[in-house]
C-alpha cells in the first residue's frame, strides 16, 4: 500500500528549492533587467522593419 504524502515534508522541499533560486535571481536582477530591455528593443525594431517592408510592398503594387 502506498504511503500518504507528507505535506510538511513537501512544503520544506519546495521552500528549500526556491530559496536559493530567489537569491540568485535577486543578485542578478540588474543584468536580467538589462537583457530584457535589450531584447524588447530588438523585438520593437524588428516589428518596425517588418511594418515598413509591408508598407513599401503595398505602395509598389498600386
Biopython code that builds the backbone (N, CA, C, O; Angstrom):
import numpy as np
from Bio.PDB.StructureBuilder import StructureBuilder

atoms = [
    (1, "UNK", "N", (0.848, -1.178, 0.000)),
    (1, "UNK", "CA", (0.000, 0.000, 0.000)),
    (1, "UNK", "C", (0.895, 1.243, 0.000)),
    (1, "UNK", "O", (1.933, 1.283, 0.661)),
    (2, "UNK", "N", (0.475, 2.232, -0.741)),
    (2, "UNK", "CA", (1.254, 3.457, -0.879)),
    (2, "UNK", "C", (1.077, 4.341, 0.351)),
    (2, "UNK", "O", (-0.026, 4.475, 0.881)),
    (3, "UNK", "N", (2.176, 4.940, 0.796)),
    (3, "UNK", "CA", (2.134, 5.839, 1.949)),
    (3, "UNK", "C", (1.526, 7.184, 1.535)),
    (3, "UNK", "O", (1.747, 7.636, 0.411)),
    (4, "UNK", "N", (0.771, 7.823, 2.418)),
    (4, "UNK", "CA", (0.226, 9.139, 2.091)),
    (4, "UNK", "C", (1.349, 10.178, 1.991)),
    (4, "UNK", "O", (2.404, 10.038, 2.611)),
    (5, "UNK", "N", (1.097, 11.205, 1.206)),
    (5, "UNK", "CA", (2.096, 12.255, 1.005)),
    (5, "UNK", "C", (2.170, 13.117, 2.259)),
    (5, "UNK", "O", (1.153, 13.576, 2.777)),
    (6, "UNK", "N", (3.393, 13.325, 2.735)),
    (6, "UNK", "CA", (3.619, 14.151, 3.916)),
    (6, "UNK", "C", (3.714, 15.612, 3.472)),
    (6, "UNK", "O", (4.715, 16.013, 2.879)),
    (7, "UNK", "N", (2.681, 16.406, 3.755)),
    (7, "UNK", "CA", (2.606, 17.802, 3.318)),
    (7, "UNK", "C", (3.743, 18.627, 3.922)),
    (7, "UNK", "O", (4.292, 19.498, 3.246)),
    (8, "UNK", "N", (4.096, 18.376, 5.148)),
    (8, "UNK", "CA", (5.170, 19.122, 5.802)),
    (8, "UNK", "C", (6.493, 18.886, 5.077)),
    (8, "UNK", "O", (7.256, 19.824, 4.852)),
    (9, "UNK", "N", (6.760, 17.647, 4.716)),
    (9, "UNK", "CA", (7.994, 17.298, 4.004)),
    (9, "UNK", "C", (8.025, 17.961, 2.627)),
    (9, "UNK", "O", (9.057, 18.491, 2.215)),
    (10, "UNK", "N", (6.907, 17.933, 1.923)),
    (10, "UNK", "CA", (6.829, 18.534, 0.589)),
    (10, "UNK", "C", (7.005, 20.047, 0.662)),
    (10, "UNK", "O", (7.711, 20.625, -0.164)),
    (11, "UNK", "N", (6.378, 20.688, 1.633)),
    (11, "UNK", "CA", (6.499, 22.148, 1.757)),
    (11, "UNK", "C", (7.932, 22.544, 2.090)),
    (11, "UNK", "O", (8.430, 23.539, 1.564)),
    (12, "UNK", "N", (8.603, 21.788, 2.952)),
    (12, "UNK", "CA", (10.008, 22.084, 3.264)),
    (12, "UNK", "C", (10.888, 21.899, 2.028)),
    (12, "UNK", "O", (11.829, 22.665, 1.821)),
    (13, "UNK", "N", (10.595, 20.904, 1.215)),
    (13, "UNK", "CA", (11.370, 20.669, -0.004)),
    (13, "UNK", "C", (11.185, 21.814, -0.995)),
    (13, "UNK", "O", (12.148, 22.274, -1.607)),
    (14, "UNK", "N", (9.953, 22.267, -1.148)),
    (14, "UNK", "CA", (9.679, 23.369, -2.084)),
    (14, "UNK", "C", (10.373, 24.641, -1.620)),
    (14, "UNK", "O", (10.984, 25.341, -2.428)),
    (15, "UNK", "N", (10.289, 24.947, -0.340)),
    (15, "UNK", "CA", (10.946, 26.134, 0.199)),
    (15, "UNK", "C", (12.458, 26.004, 0.073)),
    (15, "UNK", "O", (13.138, 26.981, -0.240)),
    (16, "UNK", "N", (12.986, 24.821, 0.309)),
    (16, "UNK", "CA", (14.417, 24.599, 0.182)),
    (16, "UNK", "C", (14.922, 24.765, -1.236)),
    (16, "UNK", "O", (16.068, 25.167, -1.439)),
    (17, "UNK", "N", (14.098, 24.466, -2.210)),
    (17, "UNK", "CA", (14.492, 24.627, -3.612)),
    (17, "UNK", "C", (14.348, 26.082, -4.054)),
    (17, "UNK", "O", (15.229, 26.606, -4.735)),
    (18, "UNK", "N", (13.264, 26.733, -3.682)),
    (18, "UNK", "CA", (13.000, 28.087, -4.181)),
    (18, "UNK", "C", (13.846, 29.155, -3.509)),
    (18, "UNK", "O", (14.111, 30.190, -4.120)),
    (19, "UNK", "N", (14.273, 28.944, -2.290)),
    (19, "UNK", "CA", (15.075, 29.959, -1.596)),
    (19, "UNK", "C", (16.370, 30.292, -2.332)),
    (19, "UNK", "O", (16.634, 31.473, -2.558)),
    (20, "UNK", "N", (17.181, 29.328, -2.713)),
    (20, "UNK", "CA", (18.400, 29.677, -3.462)),
    (20, "UNK", "C", (18.105, 30.281, -4.834)),
    (20, "UNK", "O", (18.844, 31.145, -5.306)),
    (21, "UNK", "N", (17.031, 29.828, -5.470)),
    (21, "UNK", "CA", (16.675, 30.376, -6.786)),
    (21, "UNK", "C", (16.326, 31.857, -6.657)),
    (21, "UNK", "O", (16.742, 32.666, -7.486)),
    (22, "UNK", "N", (15.572, 32.211, -5.633)),
    (22, "UNK", "CA", (15.220, 33.615, -5.404)),
    (22, "UNK", "C", (16.473, 34.429, -5.105)),
    (22, "UNK", "O", (16.587, 35.573, -5.547)),
    (23, "UNK", "N", (17.405, 33.857, -4.365)),
    (23, "UNK", "CA", (18.665, 34.542, -4.073)),
    (23, "UNK", "C", (19.468, 34.818, -5.331)),
    (23, "UNK", "O", (20.019, 35.907, -5.489)),
    (24, "UNK", "N", (19.540, 33.850, -6.219)),
    (24, "UNK", "CA", (20.289, 34.028, -7.472)),
    (24, "UNK", "C", (19.619, 35.074, -8.347)),
    (24, "UNK", "O", (20.292, 35.938, -8.909)),
    (25, "UNK", "N", (18.303, 35.003, -8.464)),
    (25, "UNK", "CA", (17.571, 35.976, -9.284)),
    (25, "UNK", "C", (17.749, 37.380, -8.719)),
    (25, "UNK", "O", (17.908, 38.337, -9.477)),
    (26, "UNK", "N", (17.724, 37.509, -7.409)),
    (26, "UNK", "CA", (17.891, 38.821, -6.790)),
    (26, "UNK", "C", (19.291, 39.371, -7.043)),
    (26, "UNK", "O", (19.447, 40.564, -7.302)),
    (27, "UNK", "N", (20.298, 38.529, -6.972)),
    (27, "UNK", "CA", (21.658, 39.015, -7.171)),
    (27, "UNK", "C", (21.933, 39.391, -8.625)),
    (27, "UNK", "O", (22.755, 40.270, -8.885)),
    (28, "UNK", "N", (21.268, 38.748, -9.565)),
    (28, "UNK", "CA", (21.455, 39.061, -10.986)),
    (28, "UNK", "C", (20.341, 39.923, -11.550)),
    (28, "UNK", "O", (20.164, 39.977, -12.767)),
    (29, "UNK", "N", (19.592, 40.591, -10.701)),
    (29, "UNK", "CA", (18.416, 41.341, -11.141)),
    (29, "UNK", "C", (18.776, 42.431, -12.143)),
    (29, "UNK", "O", (18.074, 42.602, -13.139)),
    (30, "UNK", "N", (19.850, 43.169, -11.901)),
    (30, "UNK", "CA", (20.217, 44.264, -12.793)),
    (30, "UNK", "C", (20.610, 43.745, -14.181)),
    (30, "UNK", "O", (20.223, 44.331, -15.192)),
    (31, "UNK", "N", (21.378, 42.648, -14.233)),
    (31, "UNK", "CA", (21.773, 42.083, -15.516)),
    (31, "UNK", "C", (20.563, 41.513, -16.254)),
    (31, "UNK", "O", (20.453, 41.662, -17.471)),
    (32, "UNK", "N", (19.666, 40.868, -15.533)),
    (32, "UNK", "CA", (18.459, 40.318, -16.158)),
    (32, "UNK", "C", (17.617, 41.439, -16.742)),
    (32, "UNK", "O", (17.094, 41.315, -17.849)),
    (33, "UNK", "N", (17.484, 42.535, -16.001)),
    (33, "UNK", "CA", (16.702, 43.673, -16.482)),
    (33, "UNK", "C", (17.327, 44.249, -17.748)),
    (33, "UNK", "O", (16.614, 44.591, -18.691)),
    (34, "UNK", "N", (18.648, 44.359, -17.773)),
    (34, "UNK", "CA", (19.326, 44.895, -18.951)),
    (34, "UNK", "C", (19.084, 44.011, -20.163)),
    (34, "UNK", "O", (18.823, 44.514, -21.255)),
    (35, "UNK", "N", (19.167, 42.701, -19.981)),
    (35, "UNK", "CA", (18.924, 41.795, -21.106)),
    (35, "UNK", "C", (17.472, 41.876, -21.586)),
    (35, "UNK", "O", (17.216, 41.832, -22.789)),
    (36, "UNK", "N", (16.534, 41.992, -20.664)),
    (36, "UNK", "CA", (15.131, 42.115, -21.067)),
    (36, "UNK", "C", (14.890, 43.414, -21.834)),
    (36, "UNK", "O", (14.136, 43.422, -22.808)),
    (37, "UNK", "N", (15.513, 44.499, -21.413)),
    (37, "UNK", "CA", (15.363, 45.772, -22.136)),
    (37, "UNK", "C", (15.944, 45.670, -23.540)),
    (37, "UNK", "O", (15.326, 46.123, -24.503)),
    (38, "UNK", "N", (17.137, 45.074, -23.660)),
    (38, "UNK", "CA", (17.760, 44.929, -24.975)),
    (38, "UNK", "C", (16.913, 44.040, -25.878)),
    (38, "UNK", "O", (16.752, 44.333, -27.062)),
    (39, "UNK", "N", (16.371, 42.955, -25.326)),
    (39, "UNK", "CA", (15.533, 42.052, -26.123)),
    (39, "UNK", "C", (14.260, 42.761, -26.586)),
    (39, "UNK", "O", (13.841, 42.592, -27.731)),
    (40, "UNK", "N", (13.646, 43.545, -25.712)),
    (40, "UNK", "CA", (12.426, 44.247, -26.112)),
    (40, "UNK", "C", (12.726, 45.300, -27.169)),
    (40, "UNK", "O", (11.905, 45.536, -28.056)),
    (41, "UNK", "N", (13.896, 45.939, -27.085)),
    (41, "UNK", "CA", (14.283, 46.906, -28.109)),
    (41, "UNK", "C", (14.463, 46.215, -29.455)),
    (41, "UNK", "O", (14.013, 46.726, -30.480)),
    (42, "UNK", "N", (15.111, 45.069, -29.457)),
    (42, "UNK", "CA", (15.301, 44.335, -30.708)),
    (42, "UNK", "C", (13.978, 43.879, -31.307)),
    (42, "UNK", "O", (13.787, 43.967, -32.520)),
    (43, "UNK", "N", (13.073, 43.399, -30.485)),
    (43, "UNK", "CA", (11.759, 42.979, -30.976)),
    (43, "UNK", "C", (11.011, 44.174, -31.558)),
    (43, "UNK", "O", (10.379, 44.057, -32.608)),
    (44, "UNK", "N", (11.077, 45.311, -30.890)),
    (44, "UNK", "CA", (10.422, 46.512, -31.401)),
    (44, "UNK", "C", (10.990, 46.947, -32.740)),
    (44, "UNK", "O", (10.246, 47.331, -33.642)),
    (45, "UNK", "N", (12.322, 46.886, -32.870)),
    (45, "UNK", "CA", (12.947, 47.241, -34.145)),
    (45, "UNK", "C", (12.546, 46.278, -35.254)),
    (45, "UNK", "O", (12.287, 46.702, -36.380)),
    (46, "UNK", "N", (12.492, 44.984, -34.944)),
    (46, "UNK", "CA", (12.076, 44.007, -35.947)),
    (46, "UNK", "C", (10.643, 44.238, -36.407)),
    (46, "UNK", "O", (10.350, 44.138, -37.599)),
    (47, "UNK", "N", (9.758, 44.543, -35.484)),
    (47, "UNK", "CA", (8.361, 44.813, -35.843)),
    (47, "UNK", "C", (8.275, 46.059, -36.709)),
    (47, "UNK", "O", (7.514, 46.090, -37.677)),
    (48, "UNK", "N", (9.044, 47.083, -36.372)),
    (48, "UNK", "CA", (9.051, 48.299, -37.171)),
    (48, "UNK", "C", (9.562, 48.065, -38.584)),
    (48, "UNK", "O", (9.000, 48.582, -39.549)),
    (49, "UNK", "N", (10.627, 47.286, -38.703)),
    (49, "UNK", "CA", (11.185, 46.977, -40.026)),
    (49, "UNK", "C", (10.197, 46.154, -40.842)),
    (49, "UNK", "O", (10.016, 46.404, -42.034)),
    (50, "UNK", "N", (9.562, 45.181, -40.213)),
    (50, "UNK", "CA", (8.574, 44.370, -40.929)),
    (50, "UNK", "C", (7.388, 45.216, -41.383)),
    (50, "UNK", "O", (6.870, 45.013, -42.481)),
    (51, "UNK", "N", (6.956, 46.154, -40.558)),
    (51, "UNK", "CA", (5.852, 47.035, -40.948)),
    (51, "UNK", "C", (6.256, 47.926, -42.113)),
    (51, "UNK", "O", (5.469, 48.150, -43.032)),
    (52, "UNK", "N", (7.481, 48.433, -42.074)),
    (52, "UNK", "CA", (7.972, 49.283, -43.152)),
    (52, "UNK", "C", (8.051, 48.508, -44.463)),
    (52, "UNK", "O", (7.653, 49.022, -45.508)),
    (53, "UNK", "N", (8.555, 47.288, -44.421)),
    (53, "UNK", "CA", (8.640, 46.456, -45.628)),
    (53, "UNK", "C", (7.248, 46.174, -46.174)),
    (53, "UNK", "O", (7.037, 46.206, -47.386)),
    (54, "UNK", "N", (6.309, 45.901, -45.295)),
    (54, "UNK", "CA", (4.939, 45.641, -45.729)),
    (54, "UNK", "C", (4.328, 46.870, -46.394)),
    (54, "UNK", "O", (3.653, 46.745, -47.416)),
    (55, "UNK", "N", (4.552, 48.048, -45.833)),
    (55, "UNK", "CA", (4.007, 49.277, -46.413)),
    (55, "UNK", "C", (4.630, 49.560, -47.777)),
    (55, "UNK", "O", (3.932, 49.978, -48.701)),
    (56, "UNK", "N", (5.943, 49.335, -47.912)),
    (56, "UNK", "CA", (6.613, 49.576, -49.190)),
    (56, "UNK", "C", (6.082, 48.612, -50.249)),
    (56, "UNK", "O", (5.870, 49.018, -51.392)),
    (57, "UNK", "N", (5.865, 47.353, -49.896)),
    (57, "UNK", "CA", (5.326, 46.383, -50.858)),
    (57, "UNK", "C", (3.921, 46.767, -51.314)),
    (57, "UNK", "O", (3.579, 46.620, -52.487)),
    (58, "UNK", "N", (3.106, 47.264, -50.371)),
    (58, "UNK", "CA", (1.752, 47.688, -50.753)),
    (58, "UNK", "C", (1.789, 48.885, -51.684)),
    (58, "UNK", "O", (0.992, 48.970, -52.619)),
    (59, "UNK", "N", (2.708, 49.813, -51.438)),
    (59, "UNK", "CA", (2.794, 51.018, -52.281)),
    (59, "UNK", "C", (3.278, 50.652, -53.686)),
    (59, "UNK", "O", (2.854, 51.275, -54.660)),
    (60, "UNK", "N", (4.152, 49.660, -53.808)),
    (60, "UNK", "CA", (4.669, 49.269, -55.122)),
    (60, "UNK", "C", (3.620, 48.545, -55.952)),
    (60, "UNK", "O", (3.656, 48.613, -57.180)),
    (61, "UNK", "N", (2.692, 47.858, -55.310)),
    (61, "UNK", "CA", (1.626, 47.141, -56.030)),
    (61, "UNK", "C", (0.662, 48.103, -56.718)),
    (61, "UNK", "O", (0.101, 47.778, -57.764)),
    (62, "UNK", "N", (0.471, 49.258, -56.148)),
    (62, "UNK", "CA", (-0.510, 50.206, -56.707)),
    (62, "UNK", "C", (0.030, 50.934, -57.849)),
    (62, "UNK", "O", (-0.662, 51.767, -58.434)),
]
sb = StructureBuilder()
sb.init_structure("model")
sb.init_model(0)
sb.init_chain("A")
sb.init_seg("    ")
for serial, (resi, resn, name, xyz) in enumerate(atoms, 1):
    if name == "N":
        sb.init_residue(resn, " ", resi, " ")
    sb.init_atom(name, np.array(xyz, "f"), 0.0, 1.0, " ", f" {name:<3s}", serial, name[0])
structure = sb.get_structure()
